[in-house]
């Protein structure tokens, strides 16, 4: 009886084990069917090797060969500059001219030599001494008027009248300068003084085309009819001829 029970129990246990194994196989097969295959991760690709640049060899610019006379030209040029620094403009100009004449192929030096040569020549130009007397100031004023520089001419004439207030020609030139710049009152005033100091200015004013613009102005005739109070007025000395406007 006991043996029969043990046999029945073993058979029951065997059935359960088989059933469990069968269920496990079915669930495994179902799970394998529902799972999707995962994509394989690709291994990162190795960076492409960079192209190795060949070293660039800089071309060395070869300076043109200097001529044997180059150093002689430089020495002469420097001699001229030294003389220029000493304000010996004549010696500097001679040295710089020699550079230009003897070494025409040295273009770099020629440009600078010509530049400094102009400085020397400008300093060597003869200059007229500054006016000192009334006659000299009137002379300078006449030159300025001929160049159309009325303002500068008036400055010179004022200096002349400071030196000699009775200089009749200085007054007459002030009348001309005032007429040119349109100051009729000043022009008539100086014309009156010029005629009063010297009667010769009366006939000169009647023919002077520079006074045409004030000829019809009231007071012009009265200025010409002014009485002469001094017949020994100062006469212009070595005054250049004035260019009159036509």
C-alpha positions as CSV (number, residue, x, y, z in Angstrom):
1,X,0.0,0.0,0.0
2,X,2.8,2.4,0.9
3,X,4.7,1.5,-2.2
4,X,1.7,2.3,-4.4
5,X,1.4,5.8,-2.8
6,X,5.0,6.6,-3.3
7,X,4.8,5.5,-7.0
8,X,1.8,7.7,-7.5
9,X,3.5,10.7,-5.9
10,X,6.6,10.3,-8.1
11,X,4.5,10.2,-11.2
12,X,2.7,13.4,-10.1
13,X,6.0,15.2,-9.4
14,X,7.3,14.1,-12.8
15,X,4.2,15.5,-14.6
16,X,4.5,18.8,-12.8
17,X,8.2,19.1,-13.7
18,X,7.5,18.3,-17.4
19,X,4.7,20.8,-17.4
20,X,6.9,23.5,-15.9
21,X,9.6,22.9,-18.4
22,X,7.2,23.0,-21.3
23,X,5.7,26.3,-20.0
24,X,9.3,27.7,-19.7
25,X,10.1,26.8,-23.2
26,X,6.9,28.4,-24.5
27,X,7.5,31.7,-22.6
28,X,11.1,31.8,-23.8
29,X,10.0,31.3,-27.4
30,X,7.4,34.0,-27.1
31,X,9.9,36.4,-25.5
32,X,12.4,35.8,-28.3
33,X,9.7,36.5,-30.9
34,X,8.5,39.8,-29.4
35,X,12.0,41.2,-28.8
36,X,13.4,43.2,-31.7
37,X,16.9,42.8,-32.8
38,X,18.9,45.7,-31.5
39,X,21.1,47.5,-34.1
40,X,24.7,47.0,-33.5
41,X,26.6,50.1,-32.6
42,X,29.2,50.9,-35.2
43,X,32.6,51.5,-33.8
44,X,33.7,55.2,-34.2
45,X,35.6,55.6,-37.3
46,X,39.2,56.7,-36.9
47,X,39.9,60.3,-38.1
48,X,41.3,60.6,-41.5
49,X,44.9,61.3,-41.4
50,X,45.6,64.9,-42.2
51,X,47.6,65.7,-45.2
52,X,51.1,66.8,-44.2
53,X,51.9,70.1,-45.8
54,X,55.2,70.4,-47.3
55,X,57.2,73.2,-45.7
56,X,57.1,76.4,-47.7
57,X,60.5,77.7,-48.4
58,X,60.4,81.5,-48.6
59,X,62.1,82.9,-51.5
60,X,64.9,85.1,-50.4
61,X,65.0,88.2,-52.5
62,X,68.5,88.9,-53.4
63,X,69.3,92.6,-53.4
64,X,70.9,93.8,-56.6
65,X,74.5,94.1,-56.4
66,X,75.8,97.6,-55.7
67,X,78.0,99.3,-58.1
68,X,81.5,100.1,-57.0
69,X,80.6,103.8,-57.2
70,X,77.7,103.5,-54.8
71,X,79.8,104.1,-51.7
72,X,81.5,107.1,-53.3
73,X,78.1,108.6,-54.0
74,X,76.9,108.0,-50.5
75,X,80.0,109.6,-49.0
76,X,79.5,112.7,-51.2
77,X,75.8,112.8,-50.3
78,X,76.6,112.7,-46.6
79,X,79.2,115.4,-47.0
80,X,76.5,117.6,-48.5
81,X,74.1,116.9,-45.6
82,X,76.8,117.7,-43.1
83,X,77.4,121.1,-44.8
84,X,73.6,121.7,-44.8
85,X,73.5,121.1,-41.0
86,X,76.2,123.7,-40.6
87,X,74.1,126.0,-42.7
88,X,76.9,126.2,-45.3
89,X,74.5,126.2,-48.1
90,X,77.0,126.9,-50.9
91,X,79.2,123.8,-49.9
92,X,76.1,121.7,-49.5
93,X,74.7,122.7,-52.9
94,X,78.0,121.9,-54.6
95,X,78.2,118.4,-53.0
96,X,74.6,117.6,-53.9
97,X,75.0,118.8,-57.5
98,X,78.1,116.5,-57.8
99,X,76.0,113.6,-56.7
100,X,73.3,114.3,-59.3
101,X,75.8,114.9,-62.1
102,X,78.4,112.2,-61.4
103,X,76.1,109.4,-60.2
104,X,72.9,109.5,-62.4
105,X,72.3,105.7,-61.9
106,X,71.8,106.0,-58.1
107,X,68.1,106.8,-58.2
108,X,67.5,106.6,-54.5
109,X,70.2,109.2,-53.7
110,X,69.2,111.4,-56.6
111,X,65.7,112.0,-55.3
112,X,66.9,113.0,-51.9
113,X,69.8,115.0,-53.3
114,X,67.4,117.1,-55.5
115,X,65.1,117.7,-52.5
116,X,67.9,119.1,-50.3
117,X,69.4,121.0,-53.3
118,X,66.2,123.0,-53.6
119,X,66.5,123.9,-49.9
120,X,70.0,125.2,-50.5
121,X,69.1,127.1,-53.6
122,X,66.2,128.8,-51.8
123,X,68.5,129.9,-49.0
124,X,71.1,131.1,-51.4
125,X,68.6,133.4,-53.3
126,X,69.5,137.1,-52.9
127,X,67.2,138.9,-50.6
128,X,66.5,142.6,-50.6
129,X,67.1,144.3,-47.3
130,X,64.1,145.3,-45.3
131,X,63.0,148.9,-45.9
132,X,64.2,151.4,-43.4
133,X,63.3,154.8,-44.8
134,X,59.9,156.2,-46.0
135,X,61.1,156.1,-49.6
136,X,62.0,152.5,-49.2
137,X,58.6,151.6,-47.7
138,X,56.9,153.4,-50.6
139,X,59.1,151.5,-53.0
140,X,58.0,148.2,-51.4
141,X,54.4,149.3,-51.5
142,X,54.6,150.0,-55.2
143,X,56.0,146.5,-55.8
144,X,53.1,145.1,-53.8
145,X,50.5,147.1,-55.7
146,X,51.9,145.9,-59.0
147,X,51.5,142.3,-57.7
148,X,47.9,143.0,-56.7
149,X,48.6,142.8,-53.0
150,X,46.7,145.9,-51.8
151,X,46.6,144.9,-48.1
152,X,50.4,144.4,-48.0
153,X,50.9,147.7,-49.9
154,X,48.8,149.6,-47.3
155,X,50.9,148.1,-44.5
156,X,54.1,149.4,-46.2
157,X,52.6,152.8,-46.8
158,X,51.5,153.1,-43.2
159,X,55.1,152.5,-42.2
160,X,56.2,155.1,-44.6
161,X,53.8,157.7,-43.1
162,X,55.0,156.8,-39.7
163,X,58.6,157.7,-40.8
164,X,57.4,160.8,-42.7
165,X,53.7,161.9,-42.3
166,X,54.3,164.6,-45.0
167,X,55.3,162.1,-47.7
168,X,52.9,163.2,-50.5
169,X,53.6,160.1,-52.7
170,X,52.8,157.8,-49.8
171,X,49.4,159.6,-49.4
172,X,48.7,159.3,-53.1
173,X,49.5,155.6,-53.1
174,X,47.2,155.1,-50.1
175,X,44.5,156.7,-52.2
176,X,45.1,154.2,-55.0
177,X,45.1,151.3,-52.5
178,X,41.9,152.5,-50.8
179,X,40.2,152.8,-54.2
180,X,41.1,149.3,-55.2
181,X,39.7,147.8,-52.1
182,X,36.6,150.0,-52.2
183,X,37.2,152.3,-49.2
184,X,36.3,155.6,-50.9
185,X,36.4,157.7,-47.8
186,X,40.0,156.7,-47.0
187,X,40.9,157.1,-50.6
188,X,39.6,160.7,-50.9
189,X,41.1,161.6,-47.5
190,X,44.6,160.5,-48.7
191,X,44.1,162.1,-52.1
192,X,43.3,165.4,-50.5
193,X,46.6,165.2,-48.4
194,X,48.6,164.3,-51.5
195,X,47.3,167.3,-53.5
196,X,47.7,169.6,-50.5
197,X,51.4,168.5,-50.1
198,X,52.3,168.5,-53.8
199,X,50.2,170.1,-56.7
200,X,51.7,167.6,-59.2
201,X,49.5,164.9,-57.7
202,X,46.4,166.9,-59.0
203,X,47.2,166.4,-62.7
204,X,48.4,162.8,-62.0
205,X,45.0,162.0,-60.3
206,X,43.0,163.4,-63.3
207,X,44.6,160.8,-65.6
208,X,45.1,157.8,-63.3
209,X,42.7,155.0,-64.3
210,X,43.1,153.4,-60.8
211,X,41.0,156.3,-59.5
212,X,38.2,156.0,-62.1
213,X,35.8,154.3,-59.6
214,X,35.9,157.4,-57.3
215,X,36.1,160.0,-60.0
216,X,32.3,160.7,-59.9
217,X,32.0,160.5,-56.2
218,X,31.1,163.6,-54.3
219,X,34.3,165.0,-52.8
220,X,36.7,163.9,-55.6
221,X,36.7,167.4,-57.3
222,X,37.0,169.1,-54.0
223,X,40.1,166.9,-53.2
224,X,41.7,167.9,-56.5
225,X,40.9,171.6,-55.8
226,X,42.6,171.6,-52.4
227,X,45.0,174.4,-51.9
228,X,48.7,173.6,-51.8
229,X,50.2,174.4,-48.5
230,X,53.7,173.1,-49.1
231,X,55.5,173.1,-52.4
232,X,58.5,171.4,-50.9
233,X,56.8,168.1,-50.2
234,X,58.9,164.9,-50.3
235,X,59.4,163.6,-53.8
236,X,59.5,159.9,-54.4
237,X,63.1,158.6,-54.7
238,X,63.8,155.7,-57.1
239,X,60.2,154.4,-57.0
240,X,59.5,151.7,-59.7
241,X,56.8,152.7,-62.2
242,X,53.3,151.6,-61.1
243,X,51.3,149.4,-63.3
244,X,47.9,151.1,-63.7
245,X,44.8,149.1,-64.5
246,X,43.1,149.7,-67.8
